[in-house]
Amino acid sequence: MIDPRCEAVLIADRNTGQFADQTHDVVRYETQPRGKIDIVYRSGRVYRYGPERVRILRNPARVPLPPGAKVEVRGAIWEYATEVWAFTGPVGAWWRIFSRR
């Protein structure tokens, strides 16, 4: 299982090219010859992706939340947010928010 406070596994949609966070479904990944990456999902299925479709982000920075701070995601306040981690990578910043729920 991937530790979501240490790594983010992003997979790009084949049609749109938009990256989505798949970390919660990934058990492990392995780099193969010629840059291909095997992603092993919790279901047990293994998919091989080209390097243009996978981003592995590491070493995030924890963003301190002062008491009473509000975290807003897509226009909604996350009242129970407890932690925010910022990953940086070739596709820009990626933020992960943890909550008590």
Biopython code that builds the backbone (N, CA, C, O; Angstrom):
import numpy as np
from Bio.PDB.StructureBuilder import StructureBuilder

atoms = [
    (1, "MET", "N", (0.844, -1.180, 0.000)),
    (1, "MET", "CA", (0.000, 0.000, 0.000)),
    (1, "MET", "C", (0.893, 1.248, 0.000)),
    (1, "MET", "O", (1.907, 1.300, 0.696)),
    (2, "ILE", "N", (0.509, 2.219, -0.769)),
    (2, "ILE", "CA", (1.256, 3.469, -0.874)),
    (2, "ILE", "C", (0.857, 4.381, 0.289)),
    (2, "ILE", "O", (-0.329, 4.540, 0.576)),
    (3, "ASP", "N", (1.839, 4.974, 0.949)),
    (3, "ASP", "CA", (1.550, 5.918, 2.031)),
    (3, "ASP", "C", (1.164, 7.259, 1.405)),
    (3, "ASP", "O", (2.008, 7.903, 0.782)),
    (4, "PRO", "N", (-0.096, 7.697, 1.554)),
    (4, "PRO", "CA", (-0.539, 8.929, 0.899)),
    (4, "PRO", "C", (0.101, 10.200, 1.456)),
    (4, "PRO", "O", (-0.056, 11.274, 0.875)),
    (5, "ARG", "N", (0.818, 10.089, 2.574)),
    (5, "ARG", "CA", (1.533, 11.245, 3.115)),
    (5, "ARG", "C", (2.957, 11.324, 2.575)),
    (5, "ARG", "O", (3.682, 12.280, 2.852)),
    (6, "CYS", "N", (3.351, 10.315, 1.804)),
    (6, "CYS", "CA", (4.703, 10.271, 1.248)),
    (6, "CYS", "C", (4.738, 10.315, -0.279)),
    (6, "CYS", "O", (5.666, 10.870, -0.868)),
    (7, "GLU", "N", (3.721, 9.726, -0.917)),
    (7, "GLU", "CA", (3.704, 9.649, -2.378)),
    (7, "GLU", "C", (2.300, 9.868, -2.919)),
    (7, "GLU", "O", (1.304, 9.629, -2.238)),
    (8, "ALA", "N", (2.251, 10.327, -4.155)),
    (8, "ALA", "CA", (0.992, 10.433, -4.892)),
    (8, "ALA", "C", (1.199, 9.743, -6.239)),
    (8, "ALA", "O", (2.189, 9.988, -6.928)),
    (9, "VAL", "N", (0.257, 8.883, -6.601)),
    (9, "VAL", "CA", (0.309, 8.185, -7.892)),
    (9, "VAL", "C", (-0.818, 8.765, -8.744)),
    (9, "VAL", "O", (-1.999, 8.550, -8.470)),
    (10, "LEU", "N", (-0.430, 9.502, -9.780)),
    (10, "LEU", "CA", (-1.392, 10.142, -10.669)),
    (10, "LEU", "C", (-1.393, 9.416, -12.005)),
    (10, "LEU", "O", (-0.335, 9.133, -12.567)),
    (11, "ILE", "N", (-2.577, 9.117, -12.508)),
    (11, "ILE", "CA", (-2.730, 8.443, -13.800)),
    (11, "ILE", "C", (-3.557, 9.352, -14.705)),
    (11, "ILE", "O", (-4.606, 9.853, -14.300)),
    (12, "ALA", "N", (-3.079, 9.562, -15.931)),
    (12, "ALA", "CA", (-3.795, 10.398, -16.891)),
    (12, "ALA", "C", (-4.849, 9.581, -17.625)),
    (12, "ALA", "O", (-4.598, 8.450, -18.043)),
    (13, "ASP", "N", (-6.023, 10.164, -17.773)),
    (13, "ASP", "CA", (-7.093, 9.563, -18.558)),
    (13, "ASP", "C", (-6.651, 9.504, -20.018)),
    (13, "ASP", "O", (-6.116, 10.476, -20.551)),
    (14, "ARG", "N", (-6.872, 8.387, -20.642)),
    (14, "ARG", "CA", (-6.422, 8.190, -22.031)),
    (14, "ARG", "C", (-7.083, 9.180, -22.998)),
    (14, "ARG", "O", (-6.446, 9.638, -23.947)),
    (15, "ASN", "N", (-8.346, 9.507, -22.761)),
    (15, "ASN", "CA", (-9.079, 10.375, -23.685)),
    (15, "ASN", "C", (-8.852, 11.863, -23.428)),
    (15, "ASN", "O", (-8.671, 12.642, -24.363)),
    (16, "THR", "N", (-8.865, 12.247, -22.158)),
    (16, "THR", "CA", (-8.790, 13.682, -21.832)),
    (16, "THR", "C", (-7.383, 14.156, -21.494)),
    (16, "THR", "O", (-7.084, 15.344, -21.607)),
    (17, "GLY", "N", (-6.522, 13.237, -21.081)),
    (17, "GLY", "CA", (-5.177, 13.622, -20.666)),
    (17, "GLY", "C", (-5.129, 14.210, -19.259)),
    (17, "GLY", "O", (-4.059, 14.579, -18.774)),
    (18, "GLN", "N", (-6.294, 14.300, -18.600)),
    (18, "GLN", "CA", (-6.363, 14.844, -17.241)),
    (18, "GLN", "C", (-5.827, 13.819, -16.244)),
    (18, "GLN", "O", (-6.185, 12.642, -16.292)),
    (19, "PHE", "N", (-4.960, 14.288, -15.338)),
    (19, "PHE", "CA", (-4.423, 13.401, -14.313)),
    (19, "PHE", "C", (-5.401, 13.299, -13.149)),
    (19, "PHE", "O", (-6.030, 14.283, -12.761)),
    (20, "ALA", "N", (-5.518, 12.092, -12.598)),
    (20, "ALA", "CA", (-6.361, 11.848, -11.429)),
    (20, "ALA", "C", (-5.544, 11.083, -10.402)),
    (20, "ALA", "O", (-4.715, 10.246, -10.758)),
    (21, "ASP", "N", (-5.775, 11.364, -9.150)),
    (21, "ASP", "CA", (-5.068, 10.717, -8.062)),
    (21, "ASP", "C", (-5.633, 9.315, -7.863)),
    (21, "ASP", "O", (-6.801, 9.156, -7.508)),
    (22, "GLN", "N", (-4.810, 8.307, -8.092)),
    (22, "GLN", "CA", (-5.216, 6.910, -7.936)),
    (22, "GLN", "C", (-4.518, 6.238, -6.754)),
    (22, "GLN", "O", (-4.599, 5.020, -6.593)),
    (23, "THR", "N", (-3.838, 7.026, -5.933)),
    (23, "THR", "CA", (-3.030, 6.479, -4.841)),
    (23, "THR", "C", (-3.803, 5.503, -3.974)),
    (23, "THR", "O", (-3.282, 4.448, -3.615)),
    (24, "HIS", "N", (-5.044, 5.841, -3.631)),
    (24, "HIS", "CA", (-5.825, 5.003, -2.722)),
    (24, "HIS", "C", (-6.115, 3.612, -3.288)),
    (24, "HIS", "O", (-6.428, 2.697, -2.525)),
    (25, "ASP", "N", (-6.019, 3.433, -4.608)),
    (25, "ASP", "CA", (-6.282, 2.134, -5.227)),
    (25, "ASP", "C", (-5.020, 1.366, -5.598)),
    (25, "ASP", "O", (-5.101, 0.229, -6.062)),
    (26, "VAL", "N", (-3.842, 1.981, -5.395)),
    (26, "VAL", "CA", (-2.581, 1.377, -5.835)),
    (26, "VAL", "C", (-1.886, 0.679, -4.670)),
    (26, "VAL", "O", (-1.703, 1.266, -3.603)),
    (27, "VAL", "N", (-1.501, -0.576, -4.883)),
    (27, "VAL", "CA", (-0.749, -1.332, -3.883)),
    (27, "VAL", "C", (0.739, -1.073, -4.057)),
    (27, "VAL", "O", (1.461, -0.855, -3.083)),
    (28, "ARG", "N", (1.193, -1.101, -5.312)),
    (28, "ARG", "CA", (2.604, -0.829, -5.610)),
    (28, "ARG", "C", (2.754, -0.539, -7.098)),
    (28, "ARG", "O", (1.827, -0.717, -7.888)),
    (29, "TYR", "N", (3.937, -0.091, -7.447)),
    (29, "TYR", "CA", (4.253, 0.160, -8.852)),
    (29, "TYR", "C", (5.687, -0.267, -9.101)),
    (29, "TYR", "O", (6.512, -0.281, -8.187)),
    (30, "GLU", "N", (5.978, -0.615, -10.345)),
    (30, "GLU", "CA", (7.315, -1.062, -10.730)),
    (30, "GLU", "C", (7.668, -0.470, -12.081)),
    (30, "GLU", "O", (6.888, -0.558, -13.029)),
    (31, "THR", "N", (8.838, 0.130, -12.165)),
    (31, "THR", "CA", (9.319, 0.658, -13.440)),
    (31, "THR", "C", (9.905, -0.490, -14.251)),
    (31, "THR", "O", (10.689, -1.291, -13.743)),
    (32, "GLN", "N", (9.515, -0.557, -15.511)),
    (32, "GLN", "CA", (9.941, -1.615, -16.415)),
    (32, "GLN", "C", (10.900, -1.039, -17.459)),
    (32, "GLN", "O", (11.058, 0.178, -17.558)),
    (33, "PRO", "N", (11.538, -1.916, -18.235)),
    (33, "PRO", "CA", (12.402, -1.429, -19.315)),
    (33, "PRO", "C", (11.643, -0.492, -20.258)),
    (33, "PRO", "O", (10.431, -0.617, -20.434)),
    (34, "ARG", "N", (12.364, 0.430, -20.849)),
    (34, "ARG", "CA", (11.828, 1.412, -21.795)),
    (34, "ARG", "C", (10.862, 2.391, -21.140)),
    (34, "ARG", "O", (10.043, 3.009, -21.820)),
    (35, "GLY", "N", (10.957, 2.535, -19.813)),
    (35, "GLY", "CA", (10.172, 3.555, -19.118)),
    (35, "GLY", "C", (8.741, 3.187, -18.787)),
    (35, "GLY", "O", (8.033, 3.973, -18.158)),
    (36, "LYS", "N", (8.302, 2.012, -19.196)),
    (36, "LYS", "CA", (6.935, 1.595, -18.865)),
    (36, "LYS", "C", (6.819, 1.423, -17.350)),
    (36, "LYS", "O", (7.804, 1.136, -16.670)),
    (37, "ILE", "N", (5.601, 1.603, -16.831)),
    (37, "ILE", "CA", (5.371, 1.469, -15.399)),
    (37, "ILE", "C", (4.196, 0.529, -15.171)),
    (37, "ILE", "O", (3.099, 0.756, -15.682)),
    (38, "ASP", "N", (4.435, -0.532, -14.397)),
    (38, "ASP", "CA", (3.369, -1.453, -14.011)),
    (38, "ASP", "C", (2.741, -0.937, -12.727)),
    (38, "ASP", "O", (3.436, -0.703, -11.738)),
    (39, "ILE", "N", (1.429, -0.761, -12.745)),
    (39, "ILE", "CA", (0.679, -0.332, -11.568)),
    (39, "ILE", "C", (-0.130, -1.535, -11.085)),
    (39, "ILE", "O", (-0.924, -2.097, -11.840)),
    (40, "VAL", "N", (0.072, -1.923, -9.834)),
    (40, "VAL", "CA", (-0.665, -3.031, -9.236)),
    (40, "VAL", "C", (-1.755, -2.420, -8.358)),
    (40, "VAL", "O", (-1.472, -1.723, -7.384)),
    (41, "TYR", "N", (-3.008, -2.698, -8.724)),
    (41, "TYR", "CA", (-4.156, -2.158, -8.005)),
    (41, "TYR", "C", (-4.608, -3.099, -6.893)),
    (41, "TYR", "O", (-4.260, -4.279, -6.885)),
    (42, "ARG", "N", (-5.383, -2.566, -5.963)),
    (42, "ARG", "CA", (-5.900, -3.366, -4.846)),
    (42, "ARG", "C", (-6.707, -4.564, -5.328)),
    (42, "ARG", "O", (-6.762, -5.589, -4.649)),
    (43, "SER", "N", (-7.319, -4.444, -6.471)),
    (43, "SER", "CA", (-8.106, -5.542, -7.031)),
    (43, "SER", "C", (-7.226, -6.714, -7.455)),
    (43, "SER", "O", (-7.728, -7.804, -7.729)),
    (44, "GLY", "N", (-5.901, -6.488, -7.508)),
    (44, "GLY", "CA", (-4.977, -7.517, -7.966)),
    (44, "GLY", "C", (-4.601, -7.369, -9.423)),
    (44, "GLY", "O", (-3.671, -8.019, -9.901)),
    (45, "ARG", "N", (-5.322, -6.515, -10.128)),
    (45, "ARG", "CA", (-5.026, -6.300, -11.548)),
    (45, "ARG", "C", (-3.756, -5.469, -11.711)),
    (45, "ARG", "O", (-3.452, -4.591, -10.905)),
    (46, "VAL", "N", (-3.033, -5.776, -12.773)),
    (46, "VAL", "CA", (-1.804, -5.058, -13.097)),
    (46, "VAL", "C", (-1.990, -4.422, -14.462)),
    (46, "VAL", "O", (-2.367, -5.092, -15.423)),
    (47, "TYR", "N", (-1.724, -3.125, -14.543)),
    (47, "TYR", "CA", (-1.805, -2.410, -15.818)),
    (47, "TYR", "C", (-0.454, -1.792, -16.113)),
    (47, "TYR", "O", (0.205, -1.248, -15.227)),
    (48, "ARG", "N", (-0.055, -1.883, -17.361)),
    (48, "ARG", "CA", (1.204, -1.271, -17.794)),
    (48, "ARG", "C", (0.877, 0.029, -18.523)),
    (48, "ARG", "O", (0.083, 0.057, -19.463)),
    (49, "TYR", "N", (1.511, 1.100, -18.062)),
    (49, "TYR", "CA", (1.302, 2.431, -18.628)),
    (49, "TYR", "C", (2.597, 2.969, -19.204)),
    (49, "TYR", "O", (3.689, 2.623, -18.752)),
    (50, "GLY", "N", (2.461, 3.814, -20.201)),
    (50, "GLY", "CA", (3.604, 4.544, -20.708)),
    (50, "GLY", "C", (3.946, 5.673, -19.745)),
    (50, "GLY", "O", (3.089, 6.098, -18.970)),
    (51, "PRO", "N", (5.173, 6.163, -19.778)),
    (51, "PRO", "CA", (5.603, 7.192, -18.835)),
    (51, "PRO", "C", (4.833, 8.507, -18.957)),
    (51, "PRO", "O", (4.789, 9.283, -18.002)),
    (52, "GLU", "N", (4.233, 8.766, -20.107)),
    (52, "GLU", "CA", (3.467, 10.000, -20.294)),
    (52, "GLU", "C", (2.134, 9.976, -19.536)),
    (52, "GLU", "O", (1.505, 11.020, -19.363)),
    (53, "ARG", "N", (1.705, 8.802, -19.088)),
    (53, "ARG", "CA", (0.404, 8.684, -18.393)),
    (53, "ARG", "C", (0.519, 8.547, -16.889)),
    (53, "ARG", "O", (-0.498, 8.543, -16.195)),
    (54, "VAL", "N", (1.744, 8.434, -16.361)),
    (54, "VAL", "CA", (1.920, 8.223, -14.922)),
    (54, "VAL", "C", (2.836, 9.292, -14.345)),
    (54, "VAL", "O", (3.872, 9.618, -14.924)),
    (55, "ARG", "N", (2.442, 9.829, -13.202)),
    (55, "ARG", "CA", (3.283, 10.749, -12.444)),
    (55, "ARG", "C", (3.341, 10.218, -11.016)),
    (55, "ARG", "O", (2.310, 10.020, -10.374)),
    (56, "ILE", "N", (4.546, 9.992, -10.534)),
    (56, "ILE", "CA", (4.751, 9.600, -9.150)),
    (56, "ILE", "C", (5.357, 10.823, -8.457)),
    (56, "ILE", "O", (6.477, 11.231, -8.765)),
    (57, "LEU", "N", (4.617, 11.391, -7.534)),
    (57, "LEU", "CA", (5.087, 12.562, -6.804)),
    (57, "LEU", "C", (5.524, 12.118, -5.415)),
    (57, "LEU", "O", (4.845, 11.331, -4.755)),
    (58, "ARG", "N", (6.674, 12.640, -4.982)),
    (58, "ARG", "CA", (7.230, 12.248, -3.690)),
    (58, "ARG", "C", (7.608, 13.474, -2.877)),
    (58, "ARG", "O", (7.610, 14.602, -3.370)),
    (59, "ASN", "N", (7.928, 13.218, -1.618)),
    (59, "ASN", "CA", (8.452, 14.238, -0.706)),
    (59, "ASN", "C", (7.589, 15.490, -0.620)),
    (59, "ASN", "O", (8.059, 16.589, -0.916)),
    (60, "PRO", "N", (6.342, 15.333, -0.220)),
    (60, "PRO", "CA", (5.484, 16.511, -0.094)),
    (60, "PRO", "C", (5.883, 17.356, 1.114)),
    (60, "PRO", "O", (6.599, 16.904, 2.007)),
    (61, "ALA", "N", (5.406, 18.567, 1.111)),
    (61, "ALA", "CA", (5.606, 19.469, 2.255)),
    (61, "ALA", "C", (4.280, 19.586, 2.991)),
    (61, "ALA", "O", (3.238, 19.834, 2.383)),
    (62, "ARG", "N", (4.328, 19.407, 4.292)),
    (62, "ARG", "CA", (3.111, 19.573, 5.091)),
    (62, "ARG", "C", (2.849, 21.063, 5.247)),
    (62, "ARG", "O", (3.750, 21.833, 5.578)),
    (63, "VAL", "N", (1.610, 21.458, 5.006)),
    (63, "VAL", "CA", (1.199, 22.854, 5.137)),
    (63, "VAL", "C", (0.479, 22.976, 6.477)),
    (63, "VAL", "O", (-0.593, 22.398, 6.654)),
    (64, "PRO", "N", (1.052, 23.717, 7.417)),
    (64, "PRO", "CA", (0.408, 23.824, 8.729)),
    (64, "PRO", "C", (-0.944, 24.529, 8.637)),
    (64, "PRO", "O", (-1.105, 25.516, 7.919)),
    (65, "LEU", "N", (-1.904, 23.998, 9.380)),
    (65, "LEU", "CA", (-3.225, 24.622, 9.458)),
    (65, "LEU", "C", (-3.349, 25.273, 10.841)),
    (65, "LEU", "O", (-3.426, 24.569, 11.848)),
    (66, "PRO", "N", (-3.370, 26.602, 10.894)),
    (66, "PRO", "CA", (-3.531, 27.248, 12.197)),
    (66, "PRO", "C", (-4.910, 26.978, 12.769)),
    (66, "PRO", "O", (-5.843, 26.713, 12.010)),
    (67, "PRO", "N", (-5.065, 27.036, 14.075)),
    (67, "PRO", "CA", (-6.382, 26.815, 14.682)),
    (67, "PRO", "C", (-7.434, 27.726, 14.057)),
    (67, "PRO", "O", (-7.210, 28.924, 13.880)),
    (68, "GLY", "N", (-8.575, 27.147, 13.730)),
    (68, "GLY", "CA", (-9.665, 27.922, 13.144)),
    (68, "GLY", "C", (-9.567, 28.133, 11.651)),
    (68, "GLY", "O", (-10.450, 28.753, 11.057)),
    (69, "ALA", "N", (-8.494, 27.621, 11.017)),
    (69, "ALA", "CA", (-8.330, 27.792, 9.569)),
    (69, "ALA", "C", (-9.427, 27.033, 8.827)),
    (69, "ALA", "O", (-9.893, 25.990, 9.287)),
    (70, "LYS", "N", (-9.827, 27.557, 7.694)),
    (70, "LYS", "CA", (-10.818, 26.913, 6.834)),
    (70, "LYS", "C", (-10.127, 26.409, 5.579)),
    (70, "LYS", "O", (-9.266, 27.082, 5.012)),
    (71, "VAL", "N", (-10.516, 25.222, 5.160)),
    (71, "VAL", "CA", (-10.002, 24.644, 3.925)),
    (71, "VAL", "C", (-11.171, 24.529, 2.968)),
    (71, "VAL", "O", (-12.200, 23.936, 3.289)),
    (72, "GLU", "N", (-10.997, 25.111, 1.775)),
    (72, "GLU", "CA", (-12.063, 25.080, 0.776)),
    (72, "GLU", "C", (-11.599, 24.273, -0.427)),
    (72, "GLU", "O", (-10.497, 24.474, -0.937)),
    (73, "VAL", "N", (-12.462, 23.346, -0.879)),
    (73, "VAL", "CA", (-12.165, 22.512, -2.030)),
    (73, "VAL", "C", (-13.320, 22.645, -3.002)),
    (73, "VAL", "O", (-14.455, 22.287, -2.688)),
    (74, "ARG", "N", (-13.020, 23.168, -4.199)),
    (74, "ARG", "CA", (-14.041, 23.345, -5.240)),
    (74, "ARG", "C", (-15.289, 24.046, -4.709)),
    (74, "ARG", "O", (-16.412, 23.656, -5.028)),
    (75, "GLY", "N", (-15.085, 25.073, -3.904)),
    (75, "GLY", "CA", (-16.187, 25.884, -3.411)),
    (75, "GLY", "C", (-16.864, 25.384, -2.158)),
    (75, "GLY", "O", (-17.792, 26.025, -1.663)),
    (76, "ALA", "N", (-16.421, 24.243, -1.625)),
    (76, "ALA", "CA", (-17.028, 23.686, -0.409)),
    (76, "ALA", "C", (-16.013, 23.726, 0.730)),
    (76, "ALA", "O", (-14.856, 23.343, 0.555)),
    (77, "ILE", "N", (-16.453, 24.189, 1.891)),
    (77, "ILE", "CA", (-15.596, 24.209, 3.074)),
    (77, "ILE", "C", (-15.507, 22.795, 3.649)),
    (77, "ILE", "O", (-16.528, 22.149, 3.882)),
    (78, "TRP", "N", (-14.304, 22.328, 3.873)),
    (78, "TRP", "CA", (-14.074, 21.046, 4.529)),
    (78, "TRP", "C", (-13.867, 21.328, 6.014)),
    (78, "TRP", "O", (-12.749, 21.596, 6.452)),
    (79, "GLU", "N", (-14.929, 21.267, 6.769)),
    (79, "GLU", "CA", (-14.892, 21.624, 8.185)),
    (79, "GLU", "C", (-13.984, 20.712, 9.004)),
    (79, "GLU", "O", (-13.441, 21.133, 10.025)),
    (80, "TYR", "N", (-13.819, 19.481, 8.568)),
    (80, "TYR", "CA", (-13.068, 18.525, 9.368)),
    (80, "TYR", "C", (-11.647, 18.297, 8.850)),
    (80, "TYR", "O", (-11.016, 17.306, 9.217)),
    (81, "ALA", "N", (-11.135, 19.184, 8.012)),
    (81, "ALA", "CA", (-9.772, 19.048, 7.491)),
    (81, "ALA", "C", (-8.774, 19.108, 8.644)),
    (81, "ALA", "O", (-8.842, 19.997, 9.493)),
    (82, "THR", "N", (-7.855, 18.158, 8.660)),
    (82, "THR", "CA", (-6.851, 18.097, 9.725)),
    (82, "THR", "C", (-5.433, 18.300, 9.209)),
    (82, "THR", "O", (-4.566, 18.774, 9.942)),
    (83, "GLU", "N", (-5.192, 17.941, 7.939)),
    (83, "GLU", "CA", (-3.856, 18.050, 7.368)),
    (83, "GLU", "C", (-3.942, 18.428, 5.898)),
    (83, "GLU", "O", (-4.878, 18.045, 5.197)),
    (84, "VAL", "N", (-2.955, 19.184, 5.445)),
    (84, "VAL", "CA", (-2.811, 19.505, 4.032)),
    (84, "VAL", "C", (-1.357, 19.243, 3.657)),
    (84, "VAL", "O", (-0.436, 19.699, 4.335)),
    (85, "TRP", "N", (-1.165, 18.507, 2.574)),
    (85, "TRP", "CA", (0.174, 18.191, 2.065)),
    (85, "TRP", "C", (0.275, 18.680, 0.622)),
    (85, "TRP", "O", (-0.650, 18.488, -0.168)),
    (86, "ALA", "N", (1.379, 19.299, 0.287)),
    (86, "ALA", "CA", (1.592, 19.834, -1.066)),
    (86, "ALA", "C", (2.701, 19.049, -1.765)),
    (86, "ALA", "O", (3.834, 18.989, -1.287)),
    (87, "PHE", "N", (2.358, 18.457, -2.892)),
    (87, "PHE", "CA", (3.324, 17.771, -3.749)),
    (87, "PHE", "C", (3.640, 18.695, -4.917)),
    (87, "PHE", "O", (2.765, 19.425, -5.382)),
    (88, "THR", "N", (4.856, 18.672, -5.386)),
    (88, "THR", "CA", (5.188, 19.399, -6.603)),
    (88, "THR", "C", (5.760, 18.410, -7.607)),
    (88, "THR", "O", (6.386, 17.418, -7.236)),
    (89, "GLY", "N", (5.537, 18.694, -8.866)),
    (89, "GLY", "CA", (6.017, 17.791, -9.899)),
    (89, "GLY", "C", (5.896, 18.426, -11.264)),
    (89, "GLY", "O", (5.549, 19.601, -11.381)),
    (90, "PRO", "N", (6.179, 17.653, -12.297)),
    (90, "PRO", "CA", (6.180, 18.183, -13.658)),
    (90, "PRO", "C", (4.800, 18.625, -14.152)),
    (90, "PRO", "O", (4.703, 19.344, -15.147)),
    (91, "VAL", "N", (3.734, 18.204, -13.469)),
    (91, "VAL", "CA", (2.383, 18.618, -13.875)),
    (91, "VAL", "C", (1.861, 19.724, -12.969)),
    (91, "VAL", "O", (0.666, 20.019, -12.972)),
    (92, "GLY", "N", (2.756, 20.341, -12.190)),
    (92, "GLY", "CA", (2.362, 21.421, -11.287)),
    (92, "GLY", "C", (2.138, 20.905, -9.882)),
    (92, "GLY", "O", (2.485, 19.769, -9.557)),
    (93, "ALA", "N", (1.554, 21.752, -9.054)),
    (93, "ALA", "CA", (1.318, 21.385, -7.659)),
    (93, "ALA", "C", (0.097, 20.479, -7.541)),
    (93, "ALA", "O", (-0.871, 20.614, -8.290)),
    (94, "TRP", "N", (0.162, 19.566, -6.599)),
    (94, "TRP", "CA", (-0.935, 18.657, -6.298)),
    (94, "TRP", "C", (-1.093, 18.668, -4.794)),
    (94, "TRP", "O", (-0.135, 18.405, -4.068)),
    (95, "TRP", "N", (-2.274, 18.966, -4.321)),
    (95, "TRP", "CA", (-2.515, 19.083, -2.888)),
    (95, "TRP", "C", (-3.379, 17.926, -2.418)),
    (95, "TRP", "O", (-4.333, 17.537, -3.092)),
    (96, "ARG", "N", (-3.041, 17.381, -1.264)),
    (96, "ARG", "CA", (-3.826, 16.303, -0.676)),
    (96, "ARG", "C", (-4.316, 16.793, 0.692)),
    (96, "ARG", "O", (-3.547, 17.324, 1.494)),
    (97, "ILE", "N", (-5.602, 16.602, 0.930)),
    (97, "ILE", "CA", (-6.225, 17.066, 2.160)),
    (97, "ILE", "C", (-6.745, 15.857, 2.929)),
    (97, "ILE", "O", (-7.440, 15.007, 2.371)),
    (98, "PHE", "N", (-6.405, 15.786, 4.209)),
    (98, "PHE", "CA", (-6.892, 14.724, 5.081)),
    (98, "PHE", "C", (-7.908, 15.326, 6.039)),
    (98, "PHE", "O", (-7.805, 16.490, 6.426)),
    (99, "SER", "N", (-8.889, 14.517, 6.414)),
    (99, "SER", "CA", (-9.907, 14.993, 7.344)),
    (99, "SER", "C", (-10.272, 13.889, 8.319)),
    (99, "SER", "O", (-9.885, 12.733, 8.148)),
    (100, "ARG", "N", (-11.016, 14.262, 9.332)),
    (100, "ARG", "CA", (-11.450, 13.284, 10.341)),
    (100, "ARG", "C", (-12.556, 12.390, 9.820)),
    (100, "ARG", "O", (-12.880, 11.387, 10.456)),
    (101, "ARG", "N", (-13.137, 12.718, 8.701)),
    (101, "ARG", "CA", (-14.238, 11.916, 8.153)),
    (101, "ARG", "C", (-13.741, 10.936, 7.127)),
    (101, "ARG", "O", (-14.530, 10.179, 6.562)),
]
sb = StructureBuilder()
sb.init_structure("model")
sb.init_model(0)
sb.init_chain("A")
sb.init_seg("    ")
for serial, (resi, resn, name, xyz) in enumerate(atoms, 1):
    if name == "N":
        sb.init_residue(resn, " ", resi, " ")
    sb.init_atom(name, np.array(xyz, "f"), 0.0, 1.0, " ", f" {name:<3s}", serial, name[0])
structure = sb.get_structure()
